[in-house]
Amino acid sequence: MNAFDRYLVESTHDKKDRTEEIEALLLQNKAVLLGSGAFYVRGIRMPEGSTLAGLGDCTELILSEEVESGCTVTMANRCTVKDLTLKDSDKEEFSRPETLGTRHGIGFIGNAVSTKDSDFQPKDGIVDGCRMYGFSGGGLFCLDSGYATDSSLCVNNCRMRFCGAGIYISHFSEYHKFSNVHCNKNLYGCINNGGNNVFAGCSFDANTLGFLIDNSEGQSRNNAHGSCVGCTFNHTDHNQGIGIKILNSAPGYVFSACQMYYSKIVVENSQGIQIANFNFGRGEEFYVKGGGVVRFSDCLFSAKPQFFVEDNSHVLVDGCYTKGGAAVSFPEKIDDTAAP
């Protein structure tokens, strides 16, 4: 018997519900390898310390149409999900949702409501080499996973398309790390309403809105204070949209060594926002309303940018130039300017 036979599950090439079978094998063996083909599920709940893997693009995990709200796969402590294609349906082609829904790809979910709850949250999750297509909610969904430094998810080499949000991090979800993740052609590239979350070398291109931090309803009091490094925010909403939007963020956020073409930045009632070492090209408009320090430093622009500022005397621009060599400085304050 081949060493993989114990863990291998073959597709039946029909729409049979495979949820209970896969969950039972995960519980028994702590590992399941899904073969080539489609697997229909109502939502797999992984046991602690288990691994669910596939063969990349040839393994499709499809969420049942009967599920109104939930995740295709929900991770527990020390779980790994890798080399899977997760889809909202068995359609060949998807279009981006018009509103954010509640059907998700991979879920990393706890029930934290305060810092004291962190001991009871999922820990040390890994997602690698996965594709998520067409979900009305998040391709990857993090909710109330806690504040502990090990209540974290590491996500690498993944792609999310045509989802309500490529990455959807709700409040009370911290210390997640994302590298080489492509969130393209979604309603939101990323909704990041948790704290200490870091994105490196990620793409938030061609979404309706690229990257959103939103504490408007006061749910995410510990939101933001993370960073995006080496990311792209290009071509949002047919070259007319917002690449980065930050609402009511008190702890601040750092964006560094990123690229933004044909996208705007909107910051409202926030402080400690740092935009550093950016390469900007085309459509360079920046809207700041209320809040505290918002700093643009050491950036290059294709031409003199437009700053629209209302009720904020702490917008700083230093060390910035056009690509033709002209210095860029902050213009006189412009009042009564509505952000897009």
Short mmCIF file of the C-alpha atoms (twelve columns), coordinates in Angstrom:
data_MODEL
# 
_entry.id   MODEL 
# 
loop_
_atom_site.group_PDB 
_atom_site.id 
_atom_site.type_symbol 
_atom_site.label_atom_id 
_atom_site.label_alt_id 
_atom_site.label_comp_id 
_atom_site.label_asym_id 
_atom_site.label_seq_id 
_atom_site.Cartn_x 
_atom_site.Cartn_y 
_atom_site.Cartn_z 
_atom_site.pdbx_PDB_model_num 
ATOM 1   C CA . MET A 1   0.000   0.000  0.000   1 
ATOM 2   C CA . ASN A 2   1.287   3.447  -0.926  1 
ATOM 3   C CA . ALA A 3   2.130   5.626  2.070   1 
ATOM 4   C CA . PHE A 4   -0.394  8.215  0.891   1 
ATOM 5   C CA . ASP A 5   -3.299  5.754  0.608   1 
ATOM 6   C CA . ARG A 6   -4.124  6.105  4.267   1 
ATOM 7   C CA . TYR A 7   -4.756  9.821  3.814   1 
ATOM 8   C CA . LEU A 8   -5.966  10.055 0.205   1 
ATOM 9   C CA . VAL A 9   -9.645  10.740 -0.519  1 
ATOM 10  C CA . GLU A 10  -10.739 10.467 -4.137  1 
ATOM 11  C CA . SER A 11  -13.448 12.532 -5.795  1 
ATOM 12  C CA . THR A 12  -16.667 10.668 -6.656  1 
ATOM 13  C CA . HIS A 13  -17.156 13.082 -9.575  1 
ATOM 14  C CA . ASP A 14  -20.686 13.913 -8.493  1 
ATOM 15  C CA . LYS A 15  -22.380 16.315 -6.062  1 
ATOM 16  C CA . LYS A 16  -22.478 13.925 -3.113  1 
ATOM 17  C CA . ASP A 17  -21.962 15.673 0.250   1 
ATOM 18  C CA . ARG A 18  -18.516 14.616 1.518   1 
ATOM 19  C CA . THR A 19  -18.501 16.670 4.749   1 
ATOM 20  C CA . GLU A 20  -18.900 13.901 7.327   1 
ATOM 21  C CA . GLU A 21  -16.474 11.577 5.550   1 
ATOM 22  C CA . ILE A 22  -13.702 14.175 5.414   1 
ATOM 23  C CA . GLU A 23  -14.270 15.285 9.008   1 
ATOM 24  C CA . ALA A 24  -14.151 11.678 10.254  1 
ATOM 25  C CA . LEU A 25  -10.860 11.025 8.462   1 
ATOM 26  C CA . LEU A 26  -9.374  14.250 9.817   1 
ATOM 27  C CA . LEU A 27  -10.337 13.194 13.318  1 
ATOM 28  C CA . GLN A 28  -8.920  9.701  12.828  1 
ATOM 29  C CA . ASN A 29  -5.702  10.439 10.927  1 
ATOM 30  C CA . LYS A 30  -5.117  14.177 11.592  1 
ATOM 31  C CA . ALA A 31  -4.438  14.502 7.846   1 
ATOM 32  C CA . VAL A 32  -6.453  14.262 4.641   1 
ATOM 33  C CA . LEU A 33  -5.183  14.601 1.068   1 
ATOM 34  C CA . LEU A 34  -7.963  15.335 -1.409  1 
ATOM 35  C CA . GLY A 35  -7.335  13.985 -4.893  1 
ATOM 36  C CA . SER A 36  -8.134  15.522 -8.263  1 
ATOM 37  C CA . GLY A 37  -11.724 16.582 -8.835  1 
ATOM 38  C CA . ALA A 38  -14.581 18.349 -7.035  1 
ATOM 39  C CA . PHE A 39  -15.658 17.764 -3.423  1 
ATOM 40  C CA . TYR A 40  -18.987 19.246 -2.251  1 
ATOM 41  C CA . VAL A 41  -19.283 20.131 1.452   1 
ATOM 42  C CA . ARG A 42  -21.580 21.945 3.871   1 
ATOM 43  C CA . GLY A 43  -18.579 23.266 5.788   1 
ATOM 44  C CA . ILE A 44  -15.674 21.216 7.163   1 
ATOM 45  C CA . ARG A 45  -14.736 21.812 10.805  1 
ATOM 46  C CA . MET A 46  -11.133 20.741 11.294  1 
ATOM 47  C CA . PRO A 47  -10.049 19.090 14.558  1 
ATOM 48  C CA . GLU A 48  -7.075  20.422 16.487  1 
ATOM 49  C CA . GLY A 49  -3.654  19.805 14.947  1 
ATOM 50  C CA . SER A 50  -4.942  18.546 11.611  1 
ATOM 51  C CA . THR A 51  -3.929  19.156 7.988   1 
ATOM 52  C CA . LEU A 52  -6.228  19.378 4.977   1 
ATOM 53  C CA . ALA A 53  -4.412  19.386 1.631   1 
ATOM 54  C CA . GLY A 54  -5.156  19.072 -2.044  1 
ATOM 55  C CA . LEU A 55  -3.425  19.032 -5.403  1 
ATOM 56  C CA . GLY A 56  -3.725  22.733 -6.126  1 
ATOM 57  C CA . ASP A 57  -5.908  23.835 -9.022  1 
ATOM 58  C CA . CYS A 58  -7.073  20.272 -9.725  1 
ATOM 59  C CA . THR A 59  -8.710  19.874 -6.285  1 
ATOM 60  C CA . GLU A 60  -11.916 21.888 -5.872  1 
ATOM 61  C CA . LEU A 61  -13.691 22.192 -2.523  1 
ATOM 62  C CA . ILE A 62  -17.179 23.583 -3.219  1 
ATOM 63  C CA . LEU A 63  -19.538 25.019 -0.595  1 
ATOM 64  C CA . SER A 64  -23.063 23.595 -0.815  1 
ATOM 65  C CA . GLU A 65  -25.790 25.881 -2.118  1 
ATOM 66  C CA . GLU A 66  -27.838 24.945 0.977   1 
ATOM 67  C CA . VAL A 67  -25.466 26.885 3.251   1 
ATOM 68  C CA . GLU A 68  -26.731 30.441 3.733   1 
ATOM 69  C CA . SER A 69  -23.952 31.501 6.083   1 
ATOM 70  C CA . GLY A 70  -20.682 29.840 7.029   1 
ATOM 71  C CA . CYS A 71  -17.220 28.749 5.923   1 
ATOM 72  C CA . THR A 72  -16.143 26.060 3.506   1 
ATOM 73  C CA . VAL A 73  -13.364 25.142 5.968   1 
ATOM 74  C CA . THR A 74  -13.110 26.282 9.606   1 
ATOM 75  C CA . MET A 75  -9.742  25.851 11.311  1 
ATOM 76  C CA . ALA A 76  -9.032  24.913 14.929  1 
ATOM 77  C CA . ASN A 77  -5.750  25.156 16.886  1 
ATOM 78  C CA . ARG A 78  -2.563  24.362 14.946  1 
ATOM 79  C CA . CYS A 79  -4.342  23.507 11.708  1 
ATOM 80  C CA . THR A 80  -2.885  23.702 8.211   1 
ATOM 81  C CA . VAL A 81  -4.800  24.132 4.947   1 
ATOM 82  C CA . LYS A 82  -2.780  23.954 1.756   1 
ATOM 83  C CA . ASP A 83  -2.923  23.520 -2.002  1 
ATOM 84  C CA . LEU A 84  -6.697  23.701 -2.332  1 
ATOM 85  C CA . THR A 85  -9.078  25.560 -4.633  1 
ATOM 86  C CA . LEU A 86  -12.147 26.692 -2.689  1 
ATOM 87  C CA . LYS A 87  -15.228 27.880 -4.589  1 
ATOM 88  C CA . ASP A 88  -18.617 29.314 -3.698  1 
ATOM 89  C CA . SER A 89  -20.251 27.198 -6.407  1 
ATOM 90  C CA . ASP A 90  -19.339 24.941 -9.307  1 
ATOM 91  C CA . LYS A 91  -19.670 27.758 -11.833 1 
ATOM 92  C CA . GLU A 92  -16.836 28.095 -14.307 1 
ATOM 93  C CA . GLU A 93  -16.862 31.909 -14.155 1 
ATOM 94  C CA . PHE A 94  -17.620 34.368 -11.342 1 
ATOM 95  C CA . SER A 95  -18.368 38.066 -11.054 1 
ATOM 96  C CA . ARG A 96  -17.656 40.184 -8.010  1 
ATOM 97  C CA . PRO A 97  -20.534 40.561 -5.500  1 
ATOM 98  C CA . GLU A 98  -22.306 43.911 -5.193  1 
ATOM 99  C CA . THR A 99  -22.592 43.613 -1.397  1 
ATOM 100 C CA . LEU A 100 -20.620 41.851 1.329   1 
ATOM 101 C CA . GLY A 101 -22.193 38.515 2.248   1 
ATOM 102 C CA . THR A 102 -21.774 35.658 4.728   1 
ATOM 103 C CA . ARG A 103 -20.489 32.694 2.688   1 
ATOM 104 C CA . HIS A 104 -16.734 32.387 3.191   1 
ATOM 105 C CA . GLY A 105 -13.796 30.301 2.033   1 
ATOM 106 C CA . ILE A 106 -11.463 29.551 4.965   1 
ATOM 107 C CA . GLY A 107 -12.449 30.658 8.470   1 
ATOM 108 C CA . PHE A 108 -10.197 31.329 11.478  1 
ATOM 109 C CA . ILE A 109 -12.857 32.011 14.088  1 
ATOM 110 C CA . GLY A 110 -12.989 32.411 17.867  1 
ATOM 111 C CA . ASN A 111 -15.279 34.150 20.336  1 
ATOM 112 C CA . ALA A 112 -13.033 36.770 21.939  1 
ATOM 113 C CA . VAL A 113 -14.761 39.848 23.315  1 
ATOM 114 C CA . SER A 114 -11.857 41.218 25.363  1 
ATOM 115 C CA . THR A 115 -8.135  40.720 25.911  1 
ATOM 116 C CA . LYS A 116 -8.880  38.248 28.718  1 
ATOM 117 C CA . ASP A 117 -10.363 35.761 26.260  1 
ATOM 118 C CA . SER A 118 -7.196  35.136 24.265  1 
ATOM 119 C CA . ASP A 119 -6.418  31.769 25.897  1 
ATOM 120 C CA . PHE A 120 -9.529  30.261 24.330  1 
ATOM 121 C CA . GLN A 121 -8.880  31.278 20.719  1 
ATOM 122 C CA . PRO A 122 -7.563  29.311 17.710  1 
ATOM 123 C CA . LYS A 123 -3.782  29.380 17.537  1 
ATOM 124 C CA . ASP A 124 -0.928  28.881 15.065  1 
ATOM 125 C CA . GLY A 125 -2.871  28.467 11.839  1 
ATOM 126 C CA . ILE A 126 -1.214  28.118 8.417   1 
ATOM 127 C CA . VAL A 127 -2.797  28.565 4.980   1 
ATOM 128 C CA . ASP A 128 -0.549  28.057 1.966   1 
ATOM 129 C CA . GLY A 129 -0.994  27.731 -1.784  1 
ATOM 130 C CA . CYS A 130 -4.786  28.105 -1.824  1 
ATOM 131 C CA . ARG A 131 -7.189  29.792 -4.239  1 
ATOM 132 C CA . MET A 132 -10.569 31.189 -3.190  1 
ATOM 133 C CA . TYR A 133 -13.166 32.152 -5.805  1 
ATOM 134 C CA . GLY A 134 -16.610 33.717 -5.761  1 
ATOM 135 C CA . PHE A 135 -17.510 33.853 -2.061  1 
ATOM 136 C CA . SER A 136 -20.023 36.513 -1.060  1 
ATOM 137 C CA . GLY A 137 -18.081 37.066 2.181   1 
ATOM 138 C CA . GLY A 138 -14.344 36.666 2.692   1 
ATOM 139 C CA . GLY A 139 -12.165 34.371 0.671   1 
ATOM 140 C CA . LEU A 140 -10.349 34.211 3.991   1 
ATOM 141 C CA . PHE A 141 -12.377 35.203 7.082   1 
ATOM 142 C CA . CYS A 142 -10.967 35.994 10.554  1 
ATOM 143 C CA . LEU A 143 -13.399 36.787 13.372  1 
ATOM 144 C CA . ASP A 144 -12.811 37.290 17.109  1 
ATOM 145 C CA . SER A 145 -9.673  35.176 17.020  1 
ATOM 146 C CA . GLY A 146 -8.113  36.986 19.952  1 
ATOM 147 C CA . TYR A 147 -5.248  39.241 21.026  1 
ATOM 148 C CA . ALA A 148 -2.580  36.698 21.986  1 
ATOM 149 C CA . THR A 149 0.511   36.733 19.796  1 
ATOM 150 C CA . ASP A 150 0.044   33.037 19.027  1 
ATOM 151 C CA . SER A 151 -3.675  33.410 18.228  1 
ATOM 152 C CA . SER A 152 -2.504  34.088 14.726  1 
ATOM 153 C CA . LEU A 153 -2.793  32.933 11.167  1 
ATOM 154 C CA . CYS A 154 0.064   32.831 8.631   1 
ATOM 155 C CA . VAL A 155 -1.151  33.006 5.033   1 
ATOM 156 C CA . ASN A 156 1.246   32.575 2.112   1 
ATOM 157 C CA . ASN A 157 1.101   32.243 -1.670  1 
ATOM 158 C CA . CYS A 158 -2.671  32.498 -1.997  1 
ATOM 159 C CA . ARG A 159 -5.072  34.120 -4.450  1 
ATOM 160 C CA . MET A 160 -8.594  35.454 -3.824  1 
ATOM 161 C CA . ARG A 161 -10.839 36.621 -6.658  1 
ATOM 162 C CA . PHE A 162 -14.469 37.662 -7.152  1 
ATOM 163 C CA . CYS A 163 -15.224 37.626 -3.407  1 
ATOM 164 C CA . GLY A 164 -17.029 40.113 -1.181  1 
ATOM 165 C CA . ALA A 165 -13.591 40.621 0.392   1 
ATOM 166 C CA . GLY A 166 -10.417 38.798 -0.573  1 
ATOM 167 C CA . ILE A 167 -9.315  38.995 3.066   1 
ATOM 168 C CA . TYR A 168 -11.931 39.846 5.695   1 
ATOM 169 C CA . ILE A 169 -10.554 40.446 9.195   1 
ATOM 170 C CA . SER A 170 -13.271 41.453 11.610  1 
ATOM 171 C CA . HIS A 171 -12.724 43.021 15.033  1 
ATOM 172 C CA . PHE A 172 -10.743 41.321 17.827  1 
ATOM 173 C CA . SER A 173 -8.465  39.498 15.391  1 
ATOM 174 C CA . GLU A 174 -4.757  40.240 15.730  1 
ATOM 175 C CA . TYR A 175 -1.225  39.180 14.756  1 
ATOM 176 C CA . HIS A 176 -2.066  37.643 11.393  1 
ATOM 177 C CA . LYS A 177 0.655   37.623 8.741   1 
ATOM 178 C CA . PHE A 178 0.118   37.635 4.965   1 
ATOM 179 C CA . SER A 179 2.827   37.265 2.309   1 
ATOM 180 C CA . ASN A 180 2.536   37.017 -1.461  1 
ATOM 181 C CA . VAL A 181 -1.261  37.059 -1.292  1 
ATOM 182 C CA . HIS A 182 -3.134  38.348 -4.354  1 
ATOM 183 C CA . CYS A 183 -6.578  39.851 -3.721  1 
ATOM 184 C CA . ASN A 184 -7.796  40.963 -7.136  1 
ATOM 185 C CA . LYS A 185 -11.197 41.690 -8.703  1 
ATOM 186 C CA . ASN A 186 -13.094 41.562 -5.398  1 
ATOM 187 C CA . LEU A 187 -15.606 44.021 -3.934  1 
ATOM 188 C CA . TYR A 188 -13.003 44.752 -1.220  1 
ATOM 189 C CA . GLY A 189 -9.437  43.613 -1.655  1 
ATOM 190 C CA . CYS A 190 -8.998  43.547 2.129   1 
ATOM 191 C CA . ILE A 191 -11.068 44.608 5.124   1 
ATOM 192 C CA . ASN A 192 -8.621  44.864 8.005   1 
ATOM 193 C CA . ASN A 193 -10.452 45.715 11.223  1 
ATOM 194 C CA . GLY A 194 -8.099  43.896 13.580  1 
ATOM 195 C CA . GLY A 195 -4.812  44.996 15.103  1 
ATOM 196 C CA . ASN A 196 -1.165  44.091 14.508  1 
ATOM 197 C CA . ASN A 197 -1.873  42.480 11.155  1 
ATOM 198 C CA . VAL A 198 0.995   42.642 8.655   1 
ATOM 199 C CA . PHE A 199 0.920   42.353 4.863   1 
ATOM 200 C CA . ALA A 200 4.129   41.865 2.850   1 
ATOM 201 C CA . GLY A 201 4.387   41.670 -0.927  1 
ATOM 202 C CA . CYS A 202 0.608   41.468 -1.374  1 
ATOM 203 C CA . SER A 203 -1.519  42.686 -4.277  1 
ATOM 204 C CA . PHE A 204 -4.778  44.616 -3.776  1 
ATOM 205 C CA . ASP A 205 -5.332  45.490 -7.431  1 
ATOM 206 C CA . ALA A 206 -8.458  45.876 -9.594  1 
ATOM 207 C CA . ASN A 207 -10.905 45.687 -6.685  1 
ATOM 208 C CA . THR A 208 -13.864 48.015 -6.196  1 
ATOM 209 C CA . LEU A 209 -12.061 49.237 -3.042  1 
ATOM 210 C CA . GLY A 210 -8.513  48.140 -2.368  1 
ATOM 211 C CA . PHE A 211 -7.770  48.174 1.383   1 
ATOM 212 C CA . LEU A 212 -10.238 49.243 4.094   1 
ATOM 213 C CA . ILE A 213 -9.749  49.916 7.809   1 
ATOM 214 C CA . ASP A 214 -13.094 50.861 9.350   1 
ATOM 215 C CA . ASN A 215 -13.877 51.550 12.998  1 
ATOM 216 C CA . SER A 216 -16.920 53.712 12.280  1 
ATOM 217 C CA . GLU A 217 -19.172 51.760 14.630  1 
ATOM 218 C CA . GLY A 218 -16.598 51.555 17.420  1 
ATOM 219 C CA . GLN A 219 -16.367 47.762 17.315  1 
ATOM 220 C CA . SER A 220 -12.647 47.665 16.649  1 
ATOM 221 C CA . ARG A 221 -11.197 49.777 19.403  1 
ATOM 222 C CA . ASN A 222 -7.877  47.975 19.058  1 
ATOM 223 C CA . ASN A 223 -7.849  48.036 15.272  1 
ATOM 224 C CA . ALA A 224 -4.995  48.908 12.917  1 
ATOM 225 C CA . HIS A 225 -1.426  49.542 14.245  1 
ATOM 226 C CA . GLY A 226 -0.005  47.111 11.706  1 
ATOM 227 C CA . SER A 227 1.725   47.554 8.366   1 
ATOM 228 C CA . CYS A 228 1.647   46.992 4.621   1 
ATOM 229 C CA . VAL A 229 5.118   46.647 3.083   1 
ATOM 230 C CA . GLY A 230 5.881   46.184 -0.602  1 
ATOM 231 C CA . CYS A 231 2.211   45.923 -1.592  1 
ATOM 232 C CA . THR A 232 0.344   47.227 -4.666  1 
ATOM 233 C CA . PHE A 233 -2.940  49.161 -4.771  1 
ATOM 234 C CA . ASN A 234 -3.552  49.648 -8.488  1 
ATOM 235 C CA . HIS A 235 -6.503  50.173 -10.846 1 
ATOM 236 C CA . THR A 236 -9.295  50.255 -8.256  1 
ATOM 237 C CA . ASP A 237 -12.863 50.507 -9.560  1 
ATOM 238 C CA . HIS A 238 -11.888 50.938 -13.211 1 
ATOM 239 C CA . ASN A 239 -9.138  53.450 -12.379 1 
ATOM 240 C CA . GLN A 240 -11.565 55.767 -10.545 1 
ATOM 241 C CA . GLY A 241 -11.684 54.182 -7.092  1 
ATOM 242 C CA . ILE A 242 -10.077 54.228 -3.656  1 
ATOM 243 C CA . GLY A 243 -6.945  52.174 -3.092  1 
ATOM 244 C CA . ILE A 244 -6.720  52.803 0.668   1 
ATOM 245 C CA . LYS A 245 -9.548  53.990 2.933   1 
ATOM 246 C CA . ILE A 246 -9.115  54.466 6.692   1 
ATOM 247 C CA . LEU A 247 -12.021 55.461 8.935   1 
ATOM 248 C CA . ASN A 248 -11.855 56.293 12.662  1 
ATOM 249 C CA . SER A 249 -8.548  54.549 13.347  1 
ATOM 250 C CA . ALA A 250 -6.839  55.785 16.499  1 
ATOM 251 C CA . PRO A 251 -3.767  53.486 16.802  1 
ATOM 252 C CA . GLY A 252 -2.478  54.333 13.318  1 
ATOM 253 C CA . TYR A 253 -1.042  52.296 10.458  1 
ATOM 254 C CA . VAL A 254 2.135   52.169 8.345   1 
ATOM 255 C CA . PHE A 255 2.216   51.765 4.566   1 
ATOM 256 C CA . SER A 256 5.768   51.522 3.229   1 
ATOM 257 C CA . ALA A 257 7.555   50.787 -0.073  1 
ATOM 258 C CA . CYS A 258 4.263   50.258 -1.876  1 
ATOM 259 C CA . GLN A 259 2.977   51.143 -5.329  1 
ATOM 260 C CA . MET A 260 -0.298  52.877 -6.193  1 
ATOM 261 C CA . TYR A 261 -1.501  53.628 -9.706  1 
ATOM 262 C CA . TYR A 262 -4.924  54.960 -10.675 1 
ATOM 263 C CA . SER A 263 -6.204  54.864 -7.086  1 
ATOM 264 C CA . LYS A 264 -6.982  57.391 -4.346  1 
ATOM 265 C CA . ILE A 265 -6.321  57.513 -0.603  1 
ATOM 266 C CA . VAL A 266 -9.055  58.582 1.863   1 
ATOM 267 C CA . VAL A 267 -8.386  59.093 5.599   1 
ATOM 268 C CA . GLU A 268 -11.168 60.235 7.938   1 
ATOM 269 C CA . ASN A 269 -11.005 60.882 11.684  1 
ATOM 270 C CA . SER A 270 -7.805  58.880 12.041  1 
ATOM 271 C CA . GLN A 271 -4.300  59.537 13.284  1 
ATOM 272 C CA . GLY A 272 -0.803  58.090 13.109  1 
ATOM 273 C CA . ILE A 273 -1.134  57.175 9.424   1 
ATOM 274 C CA . GLN A 274 2.220   56.934 7.648   1 
ATOM 275 C CA . ILE A 275 2.536   56.744 3.855   1 
ATOM 276 C CA . ALA A 276 6.252   56.282 3.173   1 
ATOM 277 C CA . ASN A 277 8.452   55.477 0.170   1 
ATOM 278 C CA . PHE A 278 5.512   55.076 -2.201  1 
ATOM 279 C CA . ASN A 279 5.720   55.059 -5.971  1 
ATOM 280 C CA . PHE A 280 2.588   56.905 -7.155  1 
ATOM 281 C CA . GLY A 281 1.458   57.078 -10.761 1 
ATOM 282 C CA . ARG A 282 -1.682  58.620 -12.276 1 
ATOM 283 C CA . GLY A 283 -4.806  59.644 -10.404 1 
ATOM 284 C CA . GLU A 284 -2.932  60.998 -7.387  1 
ATOM 285 C CA . GLU A 285 -5.668  62.395 -5.157  1 
ATOM 286 C CA . PHE A 286 -5.588  62.340 -1.346  1 
ATOM 287 C CA . TYR A 287 -8.502  63.181 0.928   1 
ATOM 288 C CA . VAL A 288 -8.043  63.804 4.658   1 
ATOM 289 C CA . LYS A 289 -10.916 64.795 6.933   1 
ATOM 290 C CA . GLY A 290 -10.512 65.340 10.681  1 
ATOM 291 C CA . GLY A 291 -8.219  63.305 12.904  1 
ATOM 292 C CA . GLY A 292 -4.540  63.789 13.717  1 
ATOM 293 C CA . VAL A 293 -1.198  63.258 12.022  1 
ATOM 294 C CA . VAL A 294 -1.246  61.861 8.494   1 
ATOM 295 C CA . ARG A 295 2.272   61.851 7.032   1 
ATOM 296 C CA . PHE A 296 3.497   61.427 3.459   1 
ATOM 297 C CA . SER A 297 7.268   60.989 3.387   1 
ATOM 298 C CA . ASP A 298 9.903   60.147 0.771   1 
ATOM 299 C CA . CYS A 299 7.345   59.443 -1.950  1 
ATOM 300 C CA . LEU A 300 7.606   59.813 -5.726  1 
ATOM 301 C CA . PHE A 301 4.671   61.130 -7.771  1 
ATOM 302 C CA . SER A 302 4.113   61.126 -11.517 1 
ATOM 303 C CA . ALA A 303 2.974   64.762 -11.240 1 
ATOM 304 C CA . LYS A 304 2.043   67.254 -8.529  1 
ATOM 305 C CA . PRO A 305 -0.657  65.495 -6.474  1 
ATOM 306 C CA . GLN A 306 -3.922  66.985 -5.256  1 
ATOM 307 C CA . PHE A 307 -4.484  67.184 -1.493  1 
ATOM 308 C CA . PHE A 308 -8.014  67.825 -0.217  1 
ATOM 309 C CA . VAL A 309 -8.008  68.461 3.520   1 
ATOM 310 C CA . GLU A 310 -10.809 69.392 5.886   1 
ATOM 311 C CA . ASP A 311 -10.535 70.059 9.620   1 
ATOM 312 C CA . ASN A 312 -6.986  68.729 9.999   1 
ATOM 313 C CA . SER A 313 -3.865  70.837 10.527  1 
ATOM 314 C CA . HIS A 314 -1.533  67.841 10.943  1 
ATOM 315 C CA . VAL A 315 -1.116  66.584 7.389   1 
ATOM 316 C CA . LEU A 316 2.644   66.416 6.809   1 
ATOM 317 C CA . VAL A 317 4.425   66.135 3.468   1 
ATOM 318 C CA . ASP A 318 8.216   65.844 3.527   1 
ATOM 319 C CA . GLY A 319 10.936  64.492 1.273   1 
ATOM 320 C CA . CYS A 320 8.467   64.018 -1.605  1 
ATOM 321 C CA . TYR A 321 9.144   64.747 -5.298  1 
ATOM 322 C CA . THR A 322 7.641   64.304 -8.703  1 
ATOM 323 C CA . LYS A 323 9.434   61.938 -11.029 1 
ATOM 324 C CA . GLY A 324 10.580  65.024 -12.914 1 
ATOM 325 C CA . GLY A 325 12.420  66.247 -9.815  1 
ATOM 326 C CA . ALA A 326 10.029  68.939 -8.551  1 
ATOM 327 C CA . ALA A 327 9.578   69.102 -4.789  1 
ATOM 328 C CA . VAL A 328 6.101   68.307 -3.492  1 
ATOM 329 C CA . SER A 329 4.878   70.282 -0.504  1 
ATOM 330 C CA . PHE A 330 1.548   70.461 1.227   1 
ATOM 331 C CA . PRO A 331 -0.652  73.195 -0.313  1 
ATOM 332 C CA . GLU A 332 -2.878  75.588 1.543   1 
ATOM 333 C CA . LYS A 333 -5.752  74.020 3.426   1 
ATOM 334 C CA . ILE A 334 -8.843  73.386 1.311   1 
ATOM 335 C CA . ASP A 335 -12.115 73.340 3.275   1 
ATOM 336 C CA . ASP A 336 -15.565 71.972 2.466   1 
ATOM 337 C CA . THR A 337 -14.200 69.126 0.382   1 
ATOM 338 C CA . ALA A 338 -16.237 65.955 0.438   1 
ATOM 339 C CA . ALA A 339 -14.221 62.752 0.297   1 
ATOM 340 C CA . PRO A 340 -15.300 60.241 -2.329  1 
# 
